[in-house]
Amino acid sequence: MEDDEIRKKIKKVKKFLDENFCKCPPIYKIAYMFDYDLRTLQNTFKLVYGCTIKEYIDKKRFEKLIELLKDPSNEKKSAFFFAVELGYKNESGLYNLVKRMTNMTFLKFRESVHDYSFTLL
């Protein structure tokens, strides 16, 4: 496969992730959907975009979380609400995401999101 074809194919994977990051199937299923070997998909994605698929999905979910937290209508919503909106089954996925990205607890991050007093790791 030529570089141009590889880039077009991996671009389709990225587009799929952009549209489905909150309800994303496991990476092995994505590989199957786009006719990739799992390892080839992971290596190609990292080569082209500079991060793993998991890191990319986490980044997209984290950006969505910030958007949701900044919305005044979500001020009184529970952590479970945000977890489900981001595609997690329960709060633990949300808590782990925030901890990985900021080294803060969800509650501390939620308080700081309006004034950007957090630092991404």
ChimeraX commands (.cxc) that place a marker at each C-alpha (Angstrom):
marker #1 position 0.00,0.00,0.00 radius 0.5
marker #1 position 1.32,3.45,-0.86 radius 0.5
marker #1 position 1.70,6.29,1.65 radius 0.5
marker #1 position -1.23,8.19,0.14 radius 0.5
marker #1 position -3.55,5.20,0.47 radius 0.5
marker #1 position -2.41,4.55,4.03 radius 0.5
marker #1 position -3.05,8.18,5.01 radius 0.5
marker #1 position -6.52,8.14,3.44 radius 0.5
marker #1 position -7.41,4.91,5.21 radius 0.5
marker #1 position -6.13,6.06,8.61 radius 0.5
marker #1 position -7.92,9.40,8.10 radius 0.5
marker #1 position -11.18,7.42,7.84 radius 0.5
marker #1 position -10.38,5.76,11.16 radius 0.5
marker #1 position -9.76,9.17,12.76 radius 0.5
marker #1 position -13.03,10.49,11.33 radius 0.5
marker #1 position -14.83,7.47,12.79 radius 0.5
marker #1 position -13.22,8.13,16.19 radius 0.5
marker #1 position -14.15,11.82,16.02 radius 0.5
marker #1 position -17.78,10.90,15.40 radius 0.5
marker #1 position -17.96,7.99,17.86 radius 0.5
marker #1 position -15.51,8.66,20.69 radius 0.5
marker #1 position -18.30,8.51,23.28 radius 0.5
marker #1 position -19.60,5.18,22.02 radius 0.5
marker #1 position -16.45,3.71,20.57 radius 0.5
marker #1 position -16.13,-0.05,20.12 radius 0.5
marker #1 position -12.95,-1.82,21.26 radius 0.5
marker #1 position -9.88,-1.12,19.14 radius 0.5
marker #1 position -9.77,-4.68,17.79 radius 0.5
marker #1 position -13.28,-4.15,16.36 radius 0.5
marker #1 position -12.23,-0.86,14.78 radius 0.5
marker #1 position -9.31,-2.68,13.18 radius 0.5
marker #1 position -11.73,-5.26,11.78 radius 0.5
marker #1 position -14.16,-2.61,10.54 radius 0.5
marker #1 position -11.41,-0.86,8.58 radius 0.5
marker #1 position -9.70,-4.06,7.42 radius 0.5
marker #1 position -6.56,-3.56,9.50 radius 0.5
marker #1 position -4.47,-5.92,11.53 radius 0.5
marker #1 position -4.71,-4.65,15.14 radius 0.5
marker #1 position -1.00,-3.96,15.52 radius 0.5
marker #1 position -0.79,-2.29,12.10 radius 0.5
marker #1 position -3.71,0.00,12.97 radius 0.5
marker #1 position -2.17,0.97,16.30 radius 0.5
marker #1 position 1.28,1.59,14.82 radius 0.5
marker #1 position 0.00,3.51,11.80 radius 0.5
marker #1 position -2.29,5.71,13.89 radius 0.5
marker #1 position 0.53,6.56,16.27 radius 0.5
marker #1 position 2.91,7.26,13.39 radius 0.5
marker #1 position 0.47,9.59,11.62 radius 0.5
marker #1 position -1.12,11.34,14.64 radius 0.5
marker #1 position 1.58,11.08,17.29 radius 0.5
marker #1 position -0.55,9.35,19.90 radius 0.5
marker #1 position -2.21,6.01,20.47 radius 0.5
marker #1 position -5.88,5.47,19.66 radius 0.5
marker #1 position -6.62,5.22,23.39 radius 0.5
marker #1 position -4.85,8.53,24.05 radius 0.5
marker #1 position -6.78,10.13,21.20 radius 0.5
marker #1 position -10.14,8.88,22.50 radius 0.5
marker #1 position -9.23,10.06,26.02 radius 0.5
marker #1 position -8.32,13.50,24.66 radius 0.5
marker #1 position -11.63,13.77,22.79 radius 0.5
marker #1 position -13.60,12.65,25.86 radius 0.5
marker #1 position -11.73,15.09,28.07 radius 0.5
marker #1 position -12.45,17.98,25.69 radius 0.5
marker #1 position -16.14,16.99,25.71 radius 0.5
marker #1 position -16.10,16.83,29.52 radius 0.5
marker #1 position -14.78,20.40,29.72 radius 0.5
marker #1 position -17.51,21.51,27.32 radius 0.5
marker #1 position -20.18,19.78,29.43 radius 0.5
marker #1 position -18.83,21.17,32.70 radius 0.5
marker #1 position -18.80,24.72,31.34 radius 0.5
marker #1 position -22.47,24.50,30.38 radius 0.5
marker #1 position -24.43,26.21,33.20 radius 0.5
marker #1 position -27.37,23.84,32.68 radius 0.5
marker #1 position -25.14,20.96,33.84 radius 0.5
marker #1 position -24.06,22.65,37.08 radius 0.5
marker #1 position -26.07,20.36,39.33 radius 0.5
marker #1 position -25.63,17.18,37.29 radius 0.5
marker #1 position -24.00,14.19,38.93 radius 0.5
marker #1 position -20.70,12.56,38.02 radius 0.5
marker #1 position -22.74,9.63,36.72 radius 0.5
marker #1 position -24.41,11.94,34.16 radius 0.5
marker #1 position -21.01,13.04,32.81 radius 0.5
marker #1 position -19.70,9.47,32.82 radius 0.5
marker #1 position -22.62,8.24,30.72 radius 0.5
marker #1 position -22.37,11.22,28.36 radius 0.5
marker #1 position -18.73,10.30,27.74 radius 0.5
marker #1 position -19.52,6.65,27.09 radius 0.5
marker #1 position -18.59,5.13,30.44 radius 0.5
marker #1 position -20.79,2.64,32.27 radius 0.5
marker #1 position -20.13,4.24,35.64 radius 0.5
marker #1 position -18.22,7.02,37.36 radius 0.5
marker #1 position -14.95,5.11,37.75 radius 0.5
marker #1 position -14.08,5.55,34.06 radius 0.5
marker #1 position -14.70,9.29,34.41 radius 0.5
marker #1 position -12.67,9.52,37.61 radius 0.5
marker #1 position -9.76,7.66,36.00 radius 0.5
marker #1 position -9.85,9.90,32.91 radius 0.5
marker #1 position -9.70,13.09,34.97 radius 0.5
marker #1 position -6.95,11.69,37.19 radius 0.5
marker #1 position -4.86,10.63,34.16 radius 0.5
marker #1 position -5.30,13.95,32.39 radius 0.5
marker #1 position -4.91,16.35,35.34 radius 0.5
marker #1 position -3.76,14.40,38.40 radius 0.5
marker #1 position -6.82,15.84,40.18 radius 0.5
marker #1 position -9.96,14.27,41.56 radius 0.5
marker #1 position -13.15,14.81,39.59 radius 0.5
marker #1 position -14.58,17.12,42.25 radius 0.5
marker #1 position -11.44,19.26,42.38 radius 0.5
marker #1 position -11.31,19.39,38.58 radius 0.5
marker #1 position -14.99,20.30,38.37 radius 0.5
marker #1 position -14.38,23.25,40.71 radius 0.5
marker #1 position -11.36,24.42,38.72 radius 0.5
marker #1 position -12.68,24.00,35.19 radius 0.5
marker #1 position -14.24,27.45,35.04 radius 0.5
marker #1 position -11.01,29.26,35.81 radius 0.5
marker #1 position -8.63,26.80,34.09 radius 0.5
marker #1 position -6.58,26.40,37.26 radius 0.5
marker #1 position -5.67,22.84,36.30 radius 0.5
marker #1 position -2.69,21.58,34.32 radius 0.5
marker #1 position -2.91,18.78,31.79 radius 0.5
marker #1 position -0.38,16.01,32.24 radius 0.5
marker link #1:1,2 radius 0.2
marker link #1:2,3 radius 0.2
marker link #1:3,4 radius 0.2
marker link #1:4,5 radius 0.2
marker link #1:5,6 radius 0.2
marker link #1:6,7 radius 0.2
marker link #1:7,8 radius 0.2
marker link #1:8,9 radius 0.2
marker link #1:9,10 radius 0.2
marker link #1:10,11 radius 0.2
marker link #1:11,12 radius 0.2
marker link #1:12,13 radius 0.2
marker link #1:13,14 radius 0.2
marker link #1:14,15 radius 0.2
marker link #1:15,16 radius 0.2
marker link #1:16,17 radius 0.2
marker link #1:17,18 radius 0.2
marker link #1:18,19 radius 0.2
marker link #1:19,20 radius 0.2
marker link #1:20,21 radius 0.2
marker link #1:21,22 radius 0.2
marker link #1:22,23 radius 0.2
marker link #1:23,24 radius 0.2
marker link #1:24,25 radius 0.2
marker link #1:25,26 radius 0.2
marker link #1:26,27 radius 0.2
marker link #1:27,28 radius 0.2
marker link #1:28,29 radius 0.2
marker link #1:29,30 radius 0.2
marker link #1:30,31 radius 0.2
marker link #1:31,32 radius 0.2
marker link #1:32,33 radius 0.2
marker link #1:33,34 radius 0.2
marker link #1:34,35 radius 0.2
marker link #1:35,36 radius 0.2
marker link #1:36,37 radius 0.2
marker link #1:37,38 radius 0.2
marker link #1:38,39 radius 0.2
marker link #1:39,40 radius 0.2
marker link #1:40,41 radius 0.2
marker link #1:41,42 radius 0.2
marker link #1:42,43 radius 0.2
marker link #1:43,44 radius 0.2
marker link #1:44,45 radius 0.2
marker link #1:45,46 radius 0.2
marker link #1:46,47 radius 0.2
marker link #1:47,48 radius 0.2
marker link #1:48,49 radius 0.2
marker link #1:49,50 radius 0.2
marker link #1:50,51 radius 0.2
marker link #1:51,52 radius 0.2
marker link #1:52,53 radius 0.2
marker link #1:53,54 radius 0.2
marker link #1:54,55 radius 0.2
marker link #1:55,56 radius 0.2
marker link #1:56,57 radius 0.2
marker link #1:57,58 radius 0.2
marker link #1:58,59 radius 0.2
marker link #1:59,60 radius 0.2
marker link #1:60,61 radius 0.2
marker link #1:61,62 radius 0.2
marker link #1:62,63 radius 0.2
marker link #1:63,64 radius 0.2
marker link #1:64,65 radius 0.2
marker link #1:65,66 radius 0.2
marker link #1:66,67 radius 0.2
marker link #1:67,68 radius 0.2
marker link #1:68,69 radius 0.2
marker link #1:69,70 radius 0.2
marker link #1:70,71 radius 0.2
marker link #1:71,72 radius 0.2
marker link #1:72,73 radius 0.2
marker link #1:73,74 radius 0.2
marker link #1:74,75 radius 0.2
marker link #1:75,76 radius 0.2
marker link #1:76,77 radius 0.2
marker link #1:77,78 radius 0.2
marker link #1:78,79 radius 0.2
marker link #1:79,80 radius 0.2
marker link #1:80,81 radius 0.2
marker link #1:81,82 radius 0.2
marker link #1:82,83 radius 0.2
marker link #1:83,84 radius 0.2
marker link #1:84,85 radius 0.2
marker link #1:85,86 radius 0.2
marker link #1:86,87 radius 0.2
marker link #1:87,88 radius 0.2
marker link #1:88,89 radius 0.2
marker link #1:89,90 radius 0.2
marker link #1:90,91 radius 0.2
marker link #1:91,92 radius 0.2
marker link #1:92,93 radius 0.2
marker link #1:93,94 radius 0.2
marker link #1:94,95 radius 0.2
marker link #1:95,96 radius 0.2
marker link #1:96,97 radius 0.2
marker link #1:97,98 radius 0.2
marker link #1:98,99 radius 0.2
marker link #1:99,100 radius 0.2
marker link #1:100,101 radius 0.2
marker link #1:101,102 radius 0.2
marker link #1:102,103 radius 0.2
marker link #1:103,104 radius 0.2
marker link #1:104,105 radius 0.2
marker link #1:105,106 radius 0.2
marker link #1:106,107 radius 0.2
marker link #1:107,108 radius 0.2
marker link #1:108,109 radius 0.2
marker link #1:109,110 radius 0.2
marker link #1:110,111 radius 0.2
marker link #1:111,112 radius 0.2
marker link #1:112,113 radius 0.2
marker link #1:113,114 radius 0.2
marker link #1:114,115 radius 0.2
marker link #1:115,116 radius 0.2
marker link #1:116,117 radius 0.2
marker link #1:117,118 radius 0.2
marker link #1:118,119 radius 0.2
marker link #1:119,120 radius 0.2
marker link #1:120,121 radius 0.2
view
